[in-house]
């Protein structure tokens, strides 16, 4: 095997971990019957086709075909090696692996990432200590206290203080065995070009740790204390452990509140997230100084459907909120947009008006996406002017035409009719014209591009009888050792599908080693990813709890007869060829062989 952790320890980890708990850290799951379902983290979808079985301790996506056990889930999603997945899971269930040698397969890059995270964790704790327990940190603590930061908030967000020193962190890290070159790549130090010496990136700043979605510290943002110091916020550069386009601030702490409330509130930066948390909005997350990305959207949609966007109320913030709302809406989210008086950001609003007013009048009074678009389309238009008014109405009707639900379209058309005293019938006629025009454009575009209707990630088609028979046999064999032994006696590995032959070979060996039926354990022995997918697909099939010998016998017949029928077809081709060559004696001989072969069919 490619790892040095003993098999019995791997098995101990496997039985100690619940795959539902692990997957739930990445995907919002809902129980349906015996299994849990959610949006697949391996491909984009709006309708849940990703299933997790707590009984079998496996996952399978009916859309893209991804499947496996808890180890392969982390390997596929996080890019871990098997050993790294095992170590990660062992940490979750407090199984000590310190006695085992690290696997040689772990790459230098992963070793570097581990050291970078370790350095960030160490500095975070030290910065936090400096803020709370030293005279050097007192001015920073006073500043935070005056801004309304309580000790509880400072502890929760692990806020700290970086000393006004050029080399304190440099020496601190070097003394603990961290190479300056690596710490530079981690974004903690800066190298002078002329001398090649290193100095601290963060100096005399209030330090806000940035975490990944599992709660590991991967970066910092430092805020100035002195007004003359620039920039106001200094952020870590992107590194192998910190990617802004994939990081959502506070996600690890907000996850439980998000799932409890079935809603997330999205902000533009970490300062607004902290302010919102103080205002009792614990389901708050934020982007890290970047626009919302497709990766952000995927993470959000996997975990929740309802999103409230709360960005700054200046022009840039409103434009960004519109872009974000469209992206989230296209991903299948139900989007609302919170608005504030012009020029204010959430942090300003909360400090000026208080937590209660923010919760009720901003978050609680958020607009539907369509209502926000209507408000946005008013910008720069004088609705007292006839031309601007008509242009606004036309713009709104175009947006209404894109709404899927007839009730919504009717609701907003009636709003327009009431506000501008325009006939509802006229508005409906105009809206229908836009709808037909847009549909024609889409149809023409599809035709010109030779596009066909979008297909699911995995093409589902009717399987032939023998193929289905083999799948059902394997499904029952996965569930019962006795059935597997019966099938082995009758078929050995003489399945028609090559992948099925490989799977039953693994399965026979698995049972011969003395294992009881356990799909998750079996998957640790299957190293081919495509085979793992097929095993999980078959294991998730709906089959009867009990199966009779006669039903199994029918499946076996289908399997055996297919091979015989293939041979008969070959003989029929040979007979036809002999007749074309006018070799009637050979044709007659082959015909007799075909008769005997057909008699031999079960």
JOQUIUR-V257703 format. One record per residue. N is the residue number from 1. SS is DSSP state (H for helix, E for strand, C for the rest). OMEGA is omega as a letter, one per 20 degrees, with the letter a starting at -180 (NA if undefined). D_CENTER is the distance of its C-alpha to the mean C-alpha in Angstrom with 1 decimal. Layout:
N|SS|OMEGA|D_CENTER ; N|SS|OMEGA|D_CENTER
This chain:
1|C|a|29.2 ; 2|C|a|27.3 ; 3|C|a|27.1 ; 4|C|r|29.9 ; 5|C|a|28.6 ; 6|C|a|30.9 ; 7|H|a|29.7 ; 8|H|r|31.0 ; 9|H|r|28.8 ; 10|H|a|25.7 ; 11|H|r|26.7 ; 12|H|r|27.3 ; 13|H|a|23.8 ; 14|H|a|22.4 ; 15|H|r|24.6 ; 16|H|a|23.9 ; 17|C|r|20.2 ; 18|C|a|18.7 ; 19|H|r|15.5 ; 20|H|r|14.7 ; 21|H|a|14.9 ; 22|H|a|12.7 ; 23|H|a|9.8 ; 24|H|r|10.5 ; 25|C|a|9.7 ; 26|C|a|5.9 ; 27|C|r|6.3 ; 28|C|a|9.5 ; 29|C|r|11.9 ; 30|E|a|15.4 ; 31|E|r|18.3 ; 32|E|a|20.2 ; 33|C|a|23.2 ; 34|C|a|22.6 ; 35|E|r|18.9 ; 36|E|a|15.7 ; 37|E|r|13.5 ; 38|E|r|10.2 ; 39|C|a|8.0 ; 40|C|r|6.9 ; 41|C|a|3.7 ; 42|C|r|6.7 ; 43|C|a|8.3 ; 44|C|r|8.8 ; 45|C|r|10.7 ; 46|C|r|12.4 ; 47|C|a|13.9 ; 48|C|r|12.3 ; 49|C|a|13.3 ; 50|E|a|11.2 ; 51|E|r|13.8 ; 52|E|a|14.5 ; 53|E|r|18.2 ; 54|C|r|19.6 ; 55|C|a|23.0 ; 56|C|a|22.0 ; 57|C|r|19.3 ; 58|E|r|17.1 ; 59|E|r|14.1 ; 60|E|r|14.4 ; 61|E|r|12.9 ; 62|C|r|15.9 ; 63|C|a|14.5 ; 64|C|r|13.7 ; 65|C|r|15.5 ; 66|C|r|13.0 ; 67|E|r|14.6 ; 68|E|r|16.1 ; 69|C|a|16.7 ; 70|H|r|15.3 ; 71|H|a|16.4 ; 72|H|r|14.9 ; 73|H|r|11.4 ; 74|H|r|11.5 ; 75|H|a|13.5 ; 76|H|a|11.2 ; 77|H|a|8.0 ; 78|H|a|10.2 ; 79|C|r|13.1 ; 80|C|r|15.5 ; 81|C|r|18.8 ; 82|H|a|19.9 ; 83|H|r|22.0 ; 84|H|r|19.3 ; 85|H|r|17.1 ; 86|H|r|20.3 ; 87|H|r|21.3 ; 88|H|a|18.0 ; 89|H|r|18.4 ; 90|H|r|22.2 ; 91|H|a|21.7 ; 92|H|a|19.8 ; 93|C|r|22.8 ; 94|C|r|25.5 ; 95|C|a|26.7 ; 96|C|r|28.7 ; 97|C|a|28.2 ; 98|C|a|30.4 ; 99|C|a|33.2 ; 100|C|a|31.4 ; 101|C|r|31.5 ; 102|C|a|28.3 ; 103|C|r|27.4 ; 104|C|a|29.0 ; 105|C|a|26.0 ; 106|C|a|24.0 ; 107|C|r|24.3 ; 108|H|a|26.1 ; 109|H|r|23.1 ; 110|H|r|21.3 ; 111|H|r|24.6 ; 112|H|r|24.8 ; 113|H|r|21.3 ; 114|H|r|22.5 ; 115|H|r|25.7 ; 116|H|r|24.2 ; 117|H|r|22.1 ; 118|H|r|25.3 ; 119|H|r|27.3 ; 120|H|r|25.1 ; 121|H|a|25.2 ; 122|H|r|29.0 ; 123|H|r|29.6 ; 124|H|a|27.6 ; 125|H|a|29.8 ; 126|H|r|32.9 ; 127|H|a|32.2 ; 128|H|r|31.7 ; 129|H|a|35.0 ; 130|H|a|36.8 ; 131|H|a|35.9 ; 132|H|a|37.0 ; 133|H|a|39.9 ; 134|C|r|41.7 ; 135|C|r|44.3 ; 136|C|a|42.4 ; 137|C|a|39.4 ; 138|H|r|41.5 ; 139|H|r|41.5 ; 140|H|r|37.7 ; 141|H|r|37.6 ; 142|H|r|40.3 ; 143|H|a|38.4 ; 144|H|a|35.3 ; 145|H|r|37.5 ; 146|H|r|39.3 ; 147|C|r|36.0 ; 148|C|r|35.3 ; 149|C|r|33.0 ; 150|C|r|33.9 ; 151|H|r|33.8 ; 152|H|r|31.1 ; 153|H|r|28.8 ; 154|H|r|29.9 ; 155|H|a|29.0 ; 156|H|a|25.7 ; 157|C|r|24.4 ; 158|C|a|26.5 ; 159|C|a|28.4 ; 160|E|a|31.0 ; 161|E|r|33.8 ; 162|E|a|34.5 ; 163|C|r|38.2 ; 164|C|a|40.3 ; 165|C|a|40.8 ; 166|C|a|40.3 ; 167|C|a|39.8 ; 168|H|a|39.1 ; 169|H|r|35.4 ; 170|H|r|36.5 ; 171|H|a|39.1 ; 172|H|a|37.0 ; 173|H|a|34.4 ; 174|H|r|37.0 ; 175|H|a|38.9 ; 176|C|r|35.9 ; 177|C|r|35.6 ; 178|C|a|32.9 ; 179|C|a|34.0 ; 180|H|a|34.4 ; 181|H|r|33.1 ; 182|H|a|29.7 ; 183|H|r|29.7 ; 184|H|r|30.3 ; 185|H|r|27.3 ; 186|C|r|25.4 ; 187|C|a|26.7 ; 188|C|r|28.9 ; 189|E|r|32.2 ; 190|E|a|33.9 ; 191|E|r|36.4 ; 192|C|a|39.7 ; 193|C|a|40.5 ; 194|C|a|44.2 ; 195|C|a|44.5 ; 196|C|r|41.3 ; 197|C|a|41.1 ; 198|E|r|38.0 ; 199|E|a|37.7 ; 200|E|r|35.2 ; 201|C|a|32.6 ; 202|C|a|32.6 ; 203|C|r|36.1 ; 204|C|r|37.4 ; 205|E|r|34.1 ; 206|E|a|32.3 ; 207|E|r|29.1 ; 208|E|r|25.7 ; 209|E|r|23.1 ; 210|E|a|19.6 ; 211|E|r|17.0 ; 212|C|a|13.7 ; 213|C|r|11.1 ; 214|C|r|13.1 ; 215|C|r|16.3 ; 216|C|r|17.8 ; 217|E|a|20.1 ; 218|E|a|19.3 ; 219|E|r|21.5 ; 220|E|r|24.1 ; 221|E|a|25.5 ; 222|E|r|29.2 ; 223|E|a|31.3 ; 224|E|r|35.0 ; 225|C|a|37.8 ; 226|C|a|40.6 ; 227|C|a|40.8 ; 228|C|a|42.1 ; 229|C|r|39.2 ; 230|C|i|36.7 ; 231|C|a|33.8 ; 232|C|r|33.1 ; 233|E|r|29.6 ; 234|E|a|29.1 ; 235|E|r|25.5 ; 236|C|r|24.5 ; 237|C|r|24.0 ; 238|C|a|20.9 ; 239|C|r|21.0 ; 240|C|r|19.2 ; 241|C|a|17.6 ; 242|C|r|17.1 ; 243|C|a|15.4 ; 244|H|a|15.9 ; 245|H|r|13.6 ; 246|H|a|10.5 ; 247|C|r|12.2 ; 248|C|a|12.6 ; 249|E|r|15.9 ; 250|C|a|16.4 ; 251|H|a|12.9 ; 252|H|r|13.9 ; 253|H|a|17.1 ; 254|H|a|16.1 ; 255|H|a|13.4 ; 256|H|r|16.3 ; 257|H|r|18.1 ; 258|H|a|15.2 ; 259|H|r|15.0 ; 260|H|a|18.8 ; 261|H|a|19.5 ; 262|C|a|16.7 ; 263|E|r|16.6 ; 264|E|r|15.5 ; 265|E|a|18.0 ; 266|E|r|17.0 ; 267|E|a|19.7 ; 268|C|a|20.6 ; 269|C|a|21.4 ; 270|H|a|21.6 ; 271|H|r|25.2 ; 272|H|r|24.4 ; 273|H|r|21.7 ; 274|H|r|24.4 ; 275|H|r|27.0 ; 276|H|r|24.9 ; 277|H|r|24.4 ; 278|H|r|28.1 ; 279|C|r|28.6 ; 280|C|r|26.8 ; 281|C|a|23.5 ; 282|C|a|21.3 ; 283|C|a|18.1 ; 284|E|r|18.2 ; 285|E|a|15.9 ; 286|E|r|16.8 ; 287|C|a|16.3 ; 288|C|r|18.3 ; 289|C|r|21.2 ; 290|C|r|19.4 ; 291|C|r|18.6 ; 292|C|a|15.3 ; 293|C|r|13.3 ; 294|H|r|11.0 ; 295|H|r|8.4 ; 296|H|a|9.2 ; 297|H|r|9.1 ; 298|H|a|5.7 ; 299|H|a|4.8 ; 300|H|a|8.0 ; 301|H|r|7.8 ; 302|H|a|5.3 ; 303|H|a|7.9 ; 304|C|r|11.0 ; 305|C|a|13.2 ; 306|E|a|16.0 ; 307|E|r|16.1 ; 308|E|r|19.4 ; 309|E|a|19.8 ; 310|C|a|22.6 ; 311|C|r|23.7 ; 312|C|a|27.2 ; 313|C|r|29.8 ; 314|C|a|31.4 ; 315|H|a|31.2 ; 316|H|r|28.5 ; 317|H|r|26.3 ; 318|H|r|27.1 ; 319|H|r|26.3 ; 320|H|r|22.9 ; 321|H|r|22.2 ; 322|H|r|23.1 ; 323|H|a|20.9 ; 324|H|a|17.8 ; 325|H|r|18.8 ; 326|H|r|19.2 ; 327|H|a|15.7 ; 328|H|r|14.1 ; 329|H|r|16.7 ; 330|H|r|16.0 ; 331|C|r|12.4 ; 332|C|r|14.0 ; 333|C|r|14.2 ; 334|E|a|17.7 ; 335|E|r|18.8 ; 336|E|a|21.8 ; 337|E|r|23.4 ; 338|C|a|25.5 ; 339|C|a|28.6 ; 340|C|r|31.2 ; 341|C|a|34.7 ; 342|C|r|34.9 ; 343|C|a|34.4 ; 344|C|r|32.7 ; 345|C|a|29.3 ; 346|H|r|27.8 ; 347|H|r|29.3 ; 348|H|a|32.7 ; 349|H|a|32.6 ; 350|H|a|31.9 ; 351|H|a|34.7 ; 352|H|a|37.1 ; 353|H|r|36.6 ; 354|C|a|35.0 ; 355|H|a|32.0 ; 356|H|a|33.3 ; 357|H|r|33.9 ; 358|H|a|30.5 ; 359|H|a|28.8 ; 360|H|a|31.2 ; 361|H|r|32.2 ; 362|H|a|29.0 ; 363|H|a|25.9 ; 364|C|a|27.9 ; 365|C|a|29.5 ; 366|C|a|26.5 ; 367|E|r|27.1 ; 368|E|a|25.4 ; 369|H|a|23.8 ; 370|H|r|27.0 ; 371|H|r|29.3 ; 372|H|r|27.8 ; 373|H|r|28.2 ; 374|H|r|31.8 ; 375|H|a|32.4 ; 376|H|a|30.9 ; 377|H|r|33.2 ; 378|C|a|36.2 ; 379|C|r|35.9 ; 380|C|r|38.9 ; 381|C|r|40.7 ; 382|C|a|44.0 ; 383|C|r|43.8 ; 384|C|r|47.6 ; 385|C|a|48.0 ; 386|H|a|48.2 ; 387|H|r|46.4 ; 388|H|a|43.4 ; 389|H|r|43.3 ; 390|H|r|43.2 ; 391|H|r|40.6 ; 392|H|a|38.4 ; 393|H|r|39.0 ; 394|H|r|38.1 ; 395|H|a|34.9 ; 396|H|r|33.8 ; 397|H|r|34.8 ; 398|H|r|32.7 ; 399|H|r|29.6 ; 400|H|a|30.7 ; 401|H|a|31.0 ; 402|C|r|27.2 ; 403|C|a|26.6 ; 404|C|a|25.8 ; 405|C|a|27.7 ; 406|H|a|31.4 ; 407|H|r|31.9 ; 408|H|a|30.0 ; 409|H|a|32.0 ; 410|H|a|35.2 ; 411|H|a|34.4 ; 412|H|r|34.0 ; 413|H|r|36.9 ; 414|H|r|39.1 ; 415|H|r|38.1 ; 416|H|a|39.3 ; 417|H|a|42.4 ; 418|H|a|43.3 ; 419|H|a|42.8 ; 420|H|r|44.7 ; 421|C|r|47.1 ; 422|C|a|46.0 ; 423|C|r|46.5 ; 424|H|r|43.4 ; 425|H|r|44.5 ; 426|H|r|44.7 ; 427|H|r|41.2 ; 428|H|r|39.9 ; 429|H|r|41.9 ; 430|H|a|40.4 ; 431|H|r|36.9 ; 432|H|r|37.5 ; 433|H|r|38.9 ; 434|H|a|35.8 ; 435|H|a|33.6 ; 436|H|r|35.7 ; 437|H|a|35.9 ; 438|H|r|32.2 ; 439|H|r|31.7 ; 440|H|r|34.5 ; 441|H|a|32.9 ; 442|H|a|29.7 ; 443|H|r|31.7 ; 444|H|r|33.8 ; 445|H|r|30.9 ; 446|H|a|29.4 ; 447|H|a|32.9 ; 448|H|a|33.6 ; 449|C|a|30.4 ; 450|C|a|31.1 ; 451|C|r|27.8 ; 452|C|r|27.2 ; 453|C|a|25.1 ; 454|C|a|21.4 ; 455|C|r|20.7 ; 456|C|a|17.8 ; 457|C|r|15.9 ; 458|C|a|18.3 ; 459|C|r|21.9 ; 460|C|r|23.4 ; 461|C|a|27.2 ; 462|C|r|30.0 ; 463|C|r|30.8 ; 464|C|a|34.4 ; 465|H|a|36.2 ; 466|H|r|36.4 ; 467|H|r|32.7 ; 468|H|a|31.8 ; 469|H|r|34.5 ; 470|H|r|33.1 ; 471|H|r|29.6 ; 472|H|r|31.3 ; 473|H|a|33.5 ; 474|H|r|30.6 ; 475|H|r|28.8 ; 476|H|r|32.0 ; 477|H|r|32.5 ; 478|H|a|29.2 ; 479|H|a|30.3 ; 480|C|r|34.0 ; 481|H|a|35.8 ; 482|H|r|39.0 ; 483|H|r|37.7 ; 484|H|r|36.4 ; 485|H|r|39.9 ; 486|H|a|41.5 ; 487|H|r|39.5 ; 488|H|r|40.1 ; 489|H|a|43.9 ; 490|H|a|43.8 ; 491|H|a|41.4 ; 492|C|r|40.6 ; 493|C|a|37.8 ; 494|C|r|39.4 ; 495|C|a|36.4 ; 496|C|a|36.4 ; 497|C|a|32.7 ; 498|H|a|32.3 ; 499|H|r|28.8 ; 500|H|r|30.3 ; 501|H|r|33.2 ; 502|H|a|30.9 ; 503|H|a|29.0 ; 504|H|r|32.2 ; 505|H|r|33.7 ; 506|H|a|30.9 ; 507|H|r|31.4 ; 508|H|a|35.2 ; 509|H|a|35.0 ; 510|H|a|32.5 ; 511|H|r|35.0 ; 512|H|r|38.0 ; 513|C|r|36.6 ; 514|C|a|37.0 ; 515|C|r|33.5 ; 516|C|a|33.0 ; 517|C|r|30.4 ; 518|C|a|26.9 ; 519|H|a|24.1 ; 520|H|r|21.8 ; 521|H|r|24.8 ; 522|H|a|25.7 ; 523|H|r|22.4 ; 524|C|r|23.1 ; 525|C|r|26.2 ; 526|C|a|24.6 ; 527|C|r|23.7 ; 528|C|a|23.1 ; 529|H|a|19.5 ; 530|H|r|20.8 ; 531|H|r|23.0 ; 532|H|a|20.2 ; 533|H|a|18.4 ; 534|H|r|21.8 ; 535|H|a|22.6 ; 536|H|r|19.6 ; 537|H|r|20.2 ; 538|H|a|23.8 ; 539|H|a|23.2 ; 540|C|r|21.3 ; 541|C|r|24.3 ; 542|C|r|26.4 ; 543|C|a|29.8 ; 544|C|r|32.9 ; 545|C|r|33.4 ; 546|C|r|36.7 ; 547|C|a|37.9 ; 548|C|r|41.5 ; 549|H|a|43.2 ; 550|H|r|44.3 ; 551|H|r|40.7 ; 552|H|r|39.7 ; 553|H|r|42.9 ; 554|H|r|42.1 ; 555|H|a|38.7 ; 556|H|r|40.6 ; 557|H|r|43.2 ; 558|H|a|40.6 ; 559|H|a|39.3 ; 560|H|a|42.8 ; 561|H|a|44.2 ; 562|H|a|41.7 ; 563|H|r|43.0 ; 564|H|r|46.5 ; 565|H|r|45.9 ; 566|H|r|44.6 ; 567|H|r|47.8 ; 568|H|r|49.9 ; 569|H|r|48.3 ; 570|H|r|49.1 ; 571|H|r|52.7 ; 572|H|r|53.0 ; 573|H|r|52.1 ; 574|H|r|54.8 ; 575|H|a|57.3 ; 576|H|r|56.7 ; 577|H|r|57.2 ; 578|H|r|60.4 ; 579|H|r|61.8 ; 580|H|r|61.1 ; 581|C|a|63.0 ; 582|C|r|65.8 ; 583|C|a|65.5 ; 584|H|r|66.2 ; 585|H|r|67.1 ; 586|H|a|63.7 ; 587|H|a|62.0 ; 588|H|r|63.9 ; 589|H|r|63.0 ; 590|H|r|59.3 ; 591|H|r|59.6 ; 592|H|r|61.1 ; 593|H|a|58.3 ; 594|H|r|55.8 ; 595|H|a|57.8 ; 596|H|a|57.6 ; 597|H|r|53.9 ; 598|H|r|53.3 ; 599|H|a|55.5 ; 600|C|r|53.3 ; 601|C|a|50.2 ; 602|C|NA|49.2
